[in-house]
Amino acid sequence: MRLWPRSFPHPALVFVVVAWGINFSVIKIVLQELHPAVAILARYLVMMVSLFATCIFLKIPLKIPEGQRWKYLFAGFLANGVYMVIFFEGMRTAGAAQGSIVLATAPVWIAVFAIMKKQEVFTRHLAVGGVLAFAGACATIVAGGGKVGGDVVGALLVLASAVVWAWSVVLMRPLVTEGSALGVFTLTFPGGLVVLLPYGAKAMVETDWASLSSKTWWALPILVFVAGVGAFTAYYRGLADVGPAKTGMVQFFIPPTAAFFAWAVFGGSFVPLQAIGMAIVVLGTLVSSGRLWRPLLDPS
């Protein structure tokens, strides 16, 4: 049964943009009282249970094809383990808007790795767009005042997380073609336990949960159910309805959404270099996708 229409903007993908835009500010709130290891593991455990429950409710098959188990586990090890650790550690010091902009380079890295894996063909607009987007990311990294031990380190970690995420997406692409996208994502989820249990189990047990403020308790369900279970479910629903090209475009709309919520929650503002960096990242990703290649670089 189709839950949403074949249209764009797709209602599910609009929800993804809002949910993941809010997510950057929510993470900043949660990390004020919880260590990243605790936040990640708590989110992961609840998400894993919820994802399996969602698949059962939707009657999505949960069976790994014969001989594919290690591929599923390794994809989950990267996407749900390594990526999450690096991303949350980076967001401890990176600004909410800054982190979202740097993470927006992920589609470019996905294209690069897809070419390496011969899933995509190299083109000039892909190369030019990749260089532009990377330059924009570099601009946002130095926009935090140039503090090497602060925003720059956090932004670099978020950039590293984008690279790891991109590699995991390329690894998952052939797996998704074999079954339900949501089912595949759910089946890869246990692979993250190898990273997250050693990383967060001790800190999670030692956390004084009763001392958390009401603000954190309000933020945690948003982190887990809205930006986690809800957004990923909507993302894969959109992928099934409108295809990967249009679904991938949502990444480009998340930075301005995150910037708005960061301003609303923390009262911050963009410095000019961050605004320039955002514009360059968006321009680069659009050129990379081919949408601006002909009018900008091939006017004939």
C-alpha positions as CSV (number, residue, x, y, z in Angstrom):
1,M,0.0,0.0,0.0
2,R,1.4,3.4,-1.0
3,L,1.6,5.8,2.0
4,W,2.6,8.9,0.0
5,P,2.2,10.0,-3.6
6,R,4.8,10.0,-6.3
7,S,5.5,13.7,-6.2
8,F,8.3,16.2,-5.4
9,P,8.5,17.9,-3.0
10,H,7.5,14.6,-1.4
11,P,5.7,15.0,1.9
12,A,8.0,12.4,3.5
13,L,11.1,14.1,2.3
14,V,9.8,17.5,3.5
15,F,9.6,15.9,6.9
16,V,13.1,14.6,6.6
17,V,14.5,18.1,5.9
18,V,12.7,19.6,8.9
19,A,13.6,16.6,11.2
20,W,17.3,16.6,10.2
21,G,17.5,20.4,10.3
22,I,16.2,20.4,13.8
23,N,18.5,17.5,14.7
24,F,21.7,19.6,14.8
25,S,20.3,22.0,17.4
26,V,18.8,19.0,19.4
27,I,22.2,17.4,19.4
28,K,23.7,20.5,20.9
29,I,21.1,20.5,23.6
30,V,21.6,16.9,24.5
31,L,25.4,17.1,24.6
32,Q,25.2,19.9,27.2
33,E,24.4,17.2,29.8
34,L,25.2,13.8,28.2
35,H,28.5,12.5,27.0
36,P,28.4,11.7,23.2
37,A,28.9,8.0,24.0
38,V,25.8,7.9,26.2
39,A,23.7,9.9,23.7
40,I,24.7,7.7,20.8
41,L,24.2,4.3,22.5
42,A,20.9,5.3,24.1
43,R,19.7,6.5,20.7
44,Y,21.0,3.5,18.9
45,L,19.4,0.9,21.2
46,V,15.9,2.5,21.1
47,M,16.2,3.0,17.3
48,M,17.2,-0.6,16.8
49,V,14.1,-1.9,18.7
50,S,11.9,0.6,17.0
51,L,13.1,-0.2,13.5
52,F,12.6,-3.9,13.9
53,A,9.2,-3.2,15.3
54,T,8.4,-0.9,12.3
55,C,9.4,-3.6,9.8
56,I,7.3,-6.2,11.5
57,F,4.3,-3.9,11.6
58,L,4.7,-3.1,7.9
59,K,5.4,-6.8,7.1
60,I,8.8,-6.0,5.6
61,P,10.8,-9.2,5.2
62,L,13.8,-9.3,7.6
63,K,16.0,-12.0,6.0
64,I,19.6,-11.5,5.0
65,P,20.3,-13.2,1.6
66,E,22.6,-16.2,1.8
67,G,26.3,-15.3,1.8
68,Q,25.6,-11.6,2.3
69,R,25.8,-11.5,6.2
70,W,29.2,-9.9,6.4
71,K,28.4,-7.3,3.8
72,Y,25.3,-6.3,5.9
73,L,27.3,-6.2,9.1
74,F,30.2,-4.2,7.7
75,A,27.8,-1.6,6.2
76,G,26.1,-1.3,9.6
77,F,29.5,-1.1,11.3
78,L,30.3,2.0,9.2
79,A,26.9,3.7,9.0
80,N,25.6,3.0,12.5
81,G,28.9,2.7,14.4
82,V,31.9,4.5,13.1
83,Y,29.9,7.3,11.4
84,M,27.8,8.0,14.5
85,V,30.8,8.2,16.9
86,I,32.8,10.6,14.7
87,F,29.7,12.7,13.9
88,F,28.7,13.1,17.6
89,E,32.2,13.8,18.7
90,G,32.5,16.5,16.0
91,M,29.2,18.1,17.0
92,R,30.5,18.6,20.6
93,T,32.4,21.6,19.3
94,A,31.1,22.4,15.8
95,G,28.3,24.8,15.5
96,A,24.9,23.5,14.5
97,A,24.7,25.3,11.2
98,Q,28.4,24.8,10.6
99,G,28.1,21.0,11.1
100,S,25.1,20.8,8.8
101,I,26.9,22.6,6.0
102,V,30.0,20.4,6.2
103,L,27.9,17.3,6.4
104,A,26.2,18.5,3.2
105,T,29.3,17.4,1.2
106,A,28.2,13.8,1.7
107,P,26.5,13.6,-1.7
108,V,29.8,14.6,-3.4
109,W,31.8,12.0,-1.5
110,I,29.1,9.4,-2.4
111,A,29.6,10.3,-6.1
112,V,33.4,10.0,-5.8
113,F,33.2,6.6,-4.1
114,A,30.6,5.4,-6.6
115,I,33.0,6.2,-9.4
116,M,35.7,4.3,-7.6
117,K,33.4,1.3,-7.3
118,K,32.3,1.7,-10.9
119,Q,28.7,2.4,-9.9
120,E,28.9,5.8,-11.6
121,V,30.8,7.2,-14.6
122,F,33.2,10.1,-14.2
123,T,32.0,13.4,-15.7
124,R,33.4,17.0,-15.8
125,H,30.5,18.5,-13.9
126,L,30.9,15.9,-11.1
127,A,34.6,16.9,-10.7
128,V,33.9,20.7,-10.8
129,G,31.0,20.3,-8.4
130,G,33.1,18.3,-6.0
131,V,35.9,20.9,-6.0
132,L,33.3,23.7,-5.4
133,A,31.6,21.8,-2.6
134,F,34.8,21.0,-0.9
135,A,36.0,24.6,-1.1
136,G,32.7,25.6,0.6
137,A,33.2,23.1,3.3
138,C,36.7,24.5,4.0
139,A,35.3,28.0,4.2
140,T,32.8,26.9,6.9
141,I,35.5,25.1,8.8
142,V,37.6,28.3,9.3
143,A,34.5,30.4,9.9
144,G,34.4,29.7,13.6
145,G,37.0,32.2,14.5
146,G,40.0,30.1,13.5
147,K,40.3,28.2,16.8
148,V,42.2,25.0,16.0
149,G,41.2,23.4,19.2
150,G,37.6,24.3,18.9
151,D,35.3,24.7,16.0
152,V,37.9,23.7,13.4
153,V,38.5,20.3,15.0
154,G,34.8,19.7,15.4
155,A,34.1,20.6,11.8
156,L,36.9,18.4,10.5
157,L,35.4,15.5,12.5
158,V,32.0,16.1,11.0
159,L,33.7,16.2,7.5
160,A,35.3,12.9,8.3
161,S,31.9,11.5,9.3
162,A,30.5,12.6,6.0
163,V,33.2,10.6,4.2
164,V,32.5,7.5,6.3
165,W,28.7,7.9,5.7
166,A,29.3,8.2,2.0
167,W,31.4,5.0,1.8
168,S,28.7,3.2,3.8
169,V,26.0,4.4,1.3
170,V,28.0,3.1,-1.6
171,L,28.5,-0.2,0.1
172,M,24.7,-0.4,0.8
173,R,23.6,0.5,-2.7
174,P,23.8,-3.0,-4.1
175,L,22.2,-4.4,-1.0
176,V,19.2,-2.1,-1.3
177,T,18.5,-3.3,-4.8
178,E,18.0,-6.8,-3.4
179,G,15.1,-5.9,-1.1
180,S,13.3,-3.2,0.8
181,A,15.4,-0.2,1.6
182,L,14.1,0.1,5.1
183,G,14.5,-3.6,5.6
184,V,18.1,-3.5,4.5
185,F,18.8,-0.5,6.8
186,T,17.3,-2.3,9.7
187,L,19.2,-5.5,9.0
188,T,22.5,-3.6,8.9
189,F,21.8,-1.9,12.2
190,P,23.2,-4.6,14.5
191,G,26.7,-4.1,12.9
192,G,27.0,-0.9,14.8
193,L,27.1,-2.8,18.2
194,V,30.7,-3.7,17.6
195,V,31.6,0.0,17.9
196,L,29.0,1.5,20.1
197,L,28.9,-1.0,23.0
198,P,32.6,-0.6,23.9
199,Y,32.3,3.1,23.2
200,G,29.3,3.9,25.4
201,A,28.3,1.0,27.7
202,K,30.3,2.0,30.7
203,A,29.4,5.7,30.5
204,M,25.7,4.9,30.0
205,V,25.6,2.7,33.2
206,E,27.4,5.5,35.2
207,T,25.1,8.3,34.0
208,D,22.8,9.8,36.6
209,W,19.7,9.9,34.5
210,A,17.6,11.4,37.3
211,S,19.7,14.6,37.2
212,L,19.0,15.4,33.6
213,S,17.1,18.6,33.1
214,S,13.6,18.7,31.5
215,K,15.1,20.3,28.4
216,T,17.3,17.3,27.8
217,W,14.4,14.9,28.4
218,W,12.3,16.8,25.8
219,A,15.2,16.7,23.4
220,L,16.0,13.0,23.7
221,P,12.7,11.8,22.2
222,I,13.1,14.2,19.3
223,L,16.6,12.8,18.7
224,V,15.5,9.2,18.8
225,F,12.0,9.2,17.3
226,V,11.8,12.3,15.1
227,A,15.3,12.6,13.7
228,G,16.0,8.9,14.1
229,V,13.2,6.4,13.5
230,G,10.8,8.8,11.9
231,A,13.2,10.6,9.6
232,F,14.9,7.4,8.4
233,T,11.6,5.7,7.8
234,A,10.4,8.7,5.8
235,Y,13.7,8.9,3.9
236,Y,13.5,5.3,2.7
237,R,9.8,5.7,1.9
238,G,10.6,8.7,-0.2
239,L,13.4,6.7,-1.9
240,A,11.0,4.0,-2.9
241,D,8.4,6.6,-4.2
242,V,10.4,9.1,-6.1
243,G,13.8,7.5,-6.6
244,P,17.4,8.2,-5.4
245,A,18.1,11.4,-7.4
246,K,15.2,13.4,-5.9
247,T,15.7,11.9,-2.5
248,G,19.4,12.9,-2.5
249,M,18.4,16.5,-3.0
250,V,17.0,16.8,0.5
251,Q,20.6,17.0,1.8
252,F,21.0,20.4,0.1
253,F,18.0,21.9,2.0
254,I,19.1,20.8,5.5
255,P,21.8,23.5,6.1
256,P,19.5,26.5,5.8
257,T,16.9,24.7,7.9
258,A,19.5,23.9,10.6
259,A,20.8,27.5,10.5
260,F,17.3,28.8,11.2
261,F,16.7,26.5,14.1
262,A,20.2,27.2,15.5
263,W,19.3,30.9,15.4
264,A,15.9,30.2,17.0
265,V,17.3,28.0,19.8
266,F,20.7,29.5,20.6
267,G,20.2,33.1,19.3
268,G,23.3,32.8,17.1
269,S,23.9,34.1,13.7
270,F,25.9,33.4,10.5
271,V,29.2,35.1,10.0
272,P,29.7,36.2,6.4
273,L,32.2,33.5,5.7
274,Q,29.7,30.8,6.8
275,A,27.1,32.3,4.5
276,I,29.6,32.3,1.6
277,G,30.6,28.7,2.4
278,M,26.9,27.6,2.4
279,A,26.3,29.2,-1.0
280,I,29.4,27.5,-2.4
281,V,28.5,24.1,-1.0
282,V,25.0,24.3,-2.5
283,L,26.3,25.6,-5.8
284,G,28.9,22.8,-5.9
285,T,26.4,20.0,-5.1
286,L,24.0,21.4,-7.7
287,V,26.7,21.5,-10.4
288,S,27.8,18.0,-9.3
289,S,24.3,16.7,-9.9
290,G,24.3,18.1,-13.4
291,R,21.5,20.6,-12.7
292,L,23.6,23.7,-13.2
293,W,26.3,22.2,-15.4
294,R,24.9,23.2,-18.8
295,P,23.9,26.8,-17.9
296,L,27.1,27.6,-15.9
297,L,29.8,25.6,-17.7
298,D,28.4,24.6,-21.0
299,P,26.2,27.5,-22.2
300,S,26.1,26.1,-25.8
